[in-house]
Amino acid sequence: MPNWEPENVFVGTAWYYARYIPDYPEQVIELLVKRFSLDAKSRVLDLGCGPGKIALRLAPYVSDVIAVDPLNEMLQEGKSLAAQKGIANIKWLLGESGKLTSLAGDIGEIDLMVIAQAFHWMDGEQTLRDLYPLIKAGSGLATIATDGPKTDSPDTPWKVIVQDTIKFWLGDVRRAGTKGIYTHPVKRFETMLAESLFHGMESREIKTRRTWTIDSILGYLYSTSSCSIPVLGDKKEPFEADLRQRLAACEPSGLFKEDAGVEVMMVWK
């Protein structure tokens, strides 16, 4: 088991991410297709794609999807899932938001740029500036964000247990990123979008109902930067045993309900 360092915080997360991060509601996909007029000639860029949660869903609607992520293990997981689903129109590129200009030739001109669950890892303002020339006039960009079992504002008893258990084993400071800790961006996402070269910002929230098990909650946590296996290190086994015990005592049925919101923010060029 690798020791935790800022550079390897996501090591080992791809397998869990692909299996335990909830799929986006169909209404999210329908919204993107409708609002950005996606069709068989459209090209989509999924930046910070992970194992392709959005890329795989949009691929059937468009000509091709360019899926970019800084972690090769995420791309490999995505390629495997695409092969299983018979999806062949996704181009998987190793890269990051800070090097978009060097990837421009591989990306080309696009009709929709999507950042799902990844904007908070980027230099948002610089990323928006670098993306602007890649997007066709009249097309645009969408960011997608959603909650999960680990949240800063737990709204159910079982989420409070998840938060308290994480703090008990790992402390109050969230470990992540190249500096070793995660801090929220100084500016809100919508502020950065509103101040960018893009215009016409729209925001939609789509409600969804989820049911978790103890196994899926743990799988979700292991997919995150703050509870990845390198971060937990030799605390993984006692952490897991403790959380299992606490959750089982909270809900004997083993089923944990969640009302979640998926926020989609859209802007146009």
C-alpha positions in Angstrom: 0.0 0.0 0.0 1.6 3.3 -1.1 2.2 6.0 1.6 0.3 9.1 1.0 2.0 12.0 -0.7 0.3 15.0 -2.4 1.4 13.6 -5.8 -0.3 10.2 -5.4 -3.5 11.2 -3.6 -5.6 9.7 -6.4 -3.6 6.5 -6.8 -6.0 3.5 -6.7 -9.2 5.6 -7.0 -10.1 4.8 -10.6 -11.6 1.4 -10.0 -13.7 2.7 -7.1 -14.7 5.8 -9.0 -16.0 3.9 -12.0 -18.1 1.6 -9.8 -19.3 3.7 -6.9 -19.6 7.4 -8.1 -23.3 7.6 -8.9 -24.3 7.9 -12.6 -25.8 11.3 -13.5 -29.6 11.3 -13.9 -30.8 11.0 -17.5 -32.3 14.5 -17.2 -28.7 15.9 -17.0 -27.8 14.3 -20.3 -31.1 15.4 -21.9 -30.5 18.9 -20.7 -27.0 19.1 -22.3 -28.2 17.6 -25.6 -31.1 20.0 -25.8 -29.5 23.2 -24.7 -26.4 22.8 -26.8 -28.2 21.3 -29.8 -26.0 18.2 -29.8 -26.3 15.9 -32.9 -24.4 13.4 -34.9 -22.0 16.1 -36.1 -21.2 17.6 -32.7 -17.8 17.3 -30.9 -17.6 17.3 -27.1 -14.6 17.8 -24.8 -14.9 16.2 -21.3 -12.1 17.9 -19.2 -11.1 16.0 -16.0 -13.1 13.1 -17.4 -12.1 10.5 -14.8 -13.2 7.1 -16.1 -15.7 8.8 -18.4 -18.9 9.1 -16.4 -20.1 11.9 -18.8 -18.1 11.0 -21.9 -19.6 7.5 -22.1 -23.2 9.0 -21.7 -22.8 11.7 -24.3 -20.9 9.6 -26.9 -24.1 8.0 -28.4 -25.5 11.4 -29.2 -22.4 13.0 -31.0 -19.7 12.5 -33.6 -16.9 12.2 -31.1 -15.9 12.9 -27.6 -12.4 14.0 -26.4 -11.9 12.8 -22.9 -8.9 14.4 -21.0 -7.6 13.4 -17.6 -4.2 13.8 -15.8 -4.3 10.2 -14.5 -3.6 7.3 -16.8 -5.4 4.8 -14.5 -8.6 6.9 -15.0 -8.2 6.8 -18.8 -7.5 3.1 -18.8 -10.6 2.4 -16.7 -12.6 4.6 -19.1 -11.2 2.7 -22.2 -12.2 -0.6 -20.6 -15.8 0.6 -19.9 -16.1 2.0 -23.4 -15.0 -1.4 -24.9 -17.5 -3.2 -22.7 -20.3 -0.9 -24.0 -19.2 -1.0 -27.6 -18.5 2.7 -27.7 -15.7 3.6 -30.2 -16.0 7.4 -30.7 -14.2 8.5 -27.6 -10.6 9.8 -27.9 -8.8 9.4 -24.5 -6.0 11.9 -23.9 -3.6 12.2 -21.0 -3.4 15.8 -20.0 -4.6 18.5 -17.6 -6.3 21.8 -17.5 -3.1 23.8 -17.0 -1.7 22.5 -20.4 -4.8 23.0 -22.6 -2.9 25.1 -25.1 -0.4 22.3 -25.8 -3.4 19.9 -26.3 -5.3 22.2 -28.7 -4.1 20.4 -31.8 -5.3 17.1 -30.5 -8.6 18.5 -29.3 -9.6 20.7 -32.2 -12.8 22.8 -32.3 -15.6 21.7 -30.1 -19.4 22.2 -29.7 -19.6 21.5 -26.0 -17.1 21.6 -23.2 -18.0 19.7 -20.0 -16.3 19.8 -16.6 -18.0 17.3 -14.2 -16.9 17.1 -10.6 -13.5 18.5 -11.5 -13.6 22.3 -11.7 -12.6 22.8 -8.1 -9.2 21.1 -8.9 -8.4 23.6 -11.7 -7.3 27.2 -11.9 -10.8 28.1 -12.9 -10.2 31.5 -14.4 -7.2 30.4 -16.5 -9.0 27.3 -17.6 -11.9 29.3 -18.9 -9.5 31.7 -20.8 -7.7 28.7 -22.4 -11.0 26.9 -23.3 -12.6 29.9 -25.0 -10.7 29.7 -28.3 -11.4 26.0 -28.6 -15.2 26.4 -28.5 -17.2 27.2 -31.6 -19.2 30.4 -31.7 -22.7 29.8 -30.5 -21.6 26.7 -28.5 -20.6 26.6 -24.9 -19.5 25.1 -21.6 -21.2 23.3 -18.8 -20.0 22.4 -15.3 -21.7 19.7 -13.3 -21.5 19.2 -9.5 -23.3 16.9 -7.1 -23.3 15.8 -3.5 -22.5 12.3 -2.1 -22.1 10.5 1.3 -19.1 12.7 2.2 -20.2 16.3 2.5 -19.3 19.5 4.4 -23.0 19.9 5.3 -24.4 16.5 6.2 -28.2 16.5 6.2 -29.0 13.0 7.4 -27.9 11.0 10.5 -25.9 8.5 8.5 -24.0 11.3 6.7 -23.1 12.8 10.0 -21.7 9.4 11.0 -19.6 9.3 7.8 -18.3 12.8 8.4 -17.5 12.1 12.1 -15.7 8.9 11.3 -13.5 10.5 8.7 -12.6 13.3 11.2 -11.9 10.7 13.9 -9.4 8.8 11.8 -8.0 11.6 9.6 -8.6 14.8 11.4 -10.3 18.0 10.4 -7.9 18.9 7.5 -8.9 17.5 4.1 -5.9 16.0 2.5 -5.6 16.5 -1.3 -3.9 18.4 -4.1 -0.3 19.2 -4.8 0.0 21.3 -1.5 -1.2 18.4 0.6 -4.5 20.0 1.7 -7.7 21.0 -0.1 -9.2 24.4 0.3 -12.3 25.7 -1.5 -11.7 28.2 -4.3 -11.8 31.8 -3.2 -14.3 32.6 -5.9 -17.5 30.6 -6.4 -17.8 28.7 -9.7 -20.7 30.9 -10.9 -18.7 34.0 -10.2 -15.8 32.8 -12.4 -18.3 31.8 -15.1 -20.1 35.2 -15.0 -16.8 37.1 -15.1 -15.4 35.1 -18.0 -15.5 35.8 -21.7 -18.6 33.5 -21.9 -22.1 34.9 -21.6 -25.7 33.9 -20.9 -25.1 31.9 -17.8 -27.9 29.5 -16.8 -28.1 27.2 -13.8 -30.3 24.2 -13.4 -30.7 21.9 -10.4 -31.9 18.3 -11.0 -33.1 16.4 -8.0 -32.4 12.7 -7.6 -33.0 10.0 -5.0 -30.3 7.5 -4.2 -30.0 4.4 -2.1 -26.6 3.5 -0.7 -25.3 0.4 1.1 -22.4 0.2 3.5 -20.2 -1.3 0.7 -21.2 1.4 -1.8 -20.6 4.2 0.8 -17.1 2.8 1.4 -16.4 2.4 -2.3 -17.4 6.0 -2.8 -15.1 7.2 -0.1 -12.2 5.2 -1.5 -12.8 7.0 -4.9 -12.2 10.4 -3.3 -9.0 12.3 -2.7 -9.6 12.8 1.0 -10.3 9.1 1.8 -8.2 7.4 -0.9 -6.3 4.3 0.0 -2.9 6.2 0.0 -4.4 8.8 2.3 -5.7 6.2 4.8 -2.6 4.2 4.7 -2.4 1.7 7.6 -5.6 3.2 9.0 -7.7 1.7 6.1 -8.7 -1.5 7.9 -9.6 0.0 11.3 -11.3 3.0 9.5 -13.5 0.6 7.5 -14.3 -1.6 10.4 -15.3 1.4 12.5 -17.5 2.9 9.8 -19.2 -0.4 9.1 -20.0 -0.8 12.8 -21.3 2.8 13.2 -23.5 2.6 10.0 -24.9 -0.8 10.9 -26.0 0.5 14.3 -27.5 3.6 12.6 -29.6 1.7 10.0 -30.1 -2.1 10.6 -31.7 -2.4 7.1 -28.3 -1.5 5.6 -30.0 0.8 3.1 -29.2 4.6 3.3 -31.4 7.0 1.5 -30.2 10.3 0.0 -32.0 13.2 -1.7 -29.3 14.8 -3.8 -29.1 17.7 -6.2 -27.1 17.8 -9.4 -26.3 21.4 -10.4 -25.6 22.2 -14.0 -24.2 25.6 -14.9 -24.0 26.6 -18.5 -22.5 29.4 -20.5 -22.2 30.3 -24.2 -19.7 31.8 -26.6 
